[in-house]
């Protein structure tokens, strides 16, 4: 199969999967359908999928209630318990993508109570709002993309054919064709149409034009954060940039670069930032998802000495955010009562009951993730829409190399991944990445120079590449 055909086929599958997911709105999906959508990307973990699907559906149910009742319904916060690599983060990401919700992932260990080095807990809500603002802005930009490109094209044509150069003396005072509200002589109009055609065909891409750009001012020195700056959420550098008048300078650039700049400038003019902000805050409050990883790292009670001193303090700082409070951001006040919180942790050393009771009560659902078996590894390699094998096939097809994996080869890859997990540190499905890299290292390195472009990966090839590494326990710790 030609390279282009393989790449096009991969792109088409990705596009079709996105279209299929968008064709069925989340409001119309039952919990069973949500689980089926997750099955396309995550193997196993049925209990976790079921719990997340119910949590997502409950949000839709709440929005259909009367306002006085809807305010009383609390989100179905969940703790996912399991070792690394079993799919905790991937499930949360897929849920956020499926619901088109603002999503942010944070590590609980990064937050510390006042007086200890770390980030302010409220910063996670500020970061979530930033994600939502950019998400809404992108949606608005897609809606006005055509108008922005049309306006940018007209401005670019004005640069290529200045109106002053088209004035003709002695012409009779008849009604002239209009372009952007200006009278344009017929000869100039024809010339403009020719330029437009050449511009759209890309024939003018390398031509140089002069364009006025606004340059944002930044201090020529490093600005250290001020005490309490994070609470104010107003960096000094941004403050200075807003106070000082931005400079307008003339730059020379190619037409293709000028077009991109003018499109972004027109998008900024056409998008109502106040409306974007309002929609973003509403989306955060109603559909935001916060994934708190490494929750087990802050589980524990105060002992009066050592690192445990800050653990309970961090829990008490997180508690108001989870139970519902108001956070000040640069875009306005955000209420966190209905944000969905999904926490995760291995809980090997401690257990969820080691959390303070108040925080335990805010996570009513606890799901213990299933350990991945060798059979699960086989399914992970083959079944997801963008499985590892499909990814490596697509990567190498860009250089004309066609990989073919036999069934027994997939079984061997899964076996070695499971074996290394058992003999060293268990990192779950992430082990498949390291095994695949070791397996295909030679092919990837020699890729452009390979004369034989069709390569069969069978069980014998897998054993020849991996058996020696796996047998050497010391070496496998470094390589696999």
Secondary structure, DSSP 8 states (H G I E B T S, - for coil): --HHHHHHHHHHHHHHHHHHHHHS-GGG--HHHHHHHHHTT--S-HHHHHHHHHHHHHHHHHHTS-HHHHTT-----EEEE--TTSSHHHHHHHHHHHHT--EEEEEGGGB--TTSSSB-TTHHHHHHHHHHHHHHHHHHHHHTHHHHHHHHHHHHHHHHS-GGGG--TT------EEETTEEE-HHHHHHHHHHHHHHHHTTTTT-EEEEEEEE----SS-----TTHHHHT--HHHHHHHHS--EEEEEEEEHHHHHHHHHHHHHHHHS-HHHHHHHHHHHHHHH-EEEEE-GGGG-S---SSTTHHHHHHHHHHHHHHHH--EEEETTEEEE-TT-EEEEEE--SSS-GGGS-HHHHHT--EEEE-----HHHHHHHHHTSTT-HHHHHHHHHHTTT-EEEE-HHHHHHHHHHHHHHHHHS---TTHHHHHHHHHHHHHHHHHGGG-S--EEEE-HHHHHHHHHHHHH-HHHHHHH-
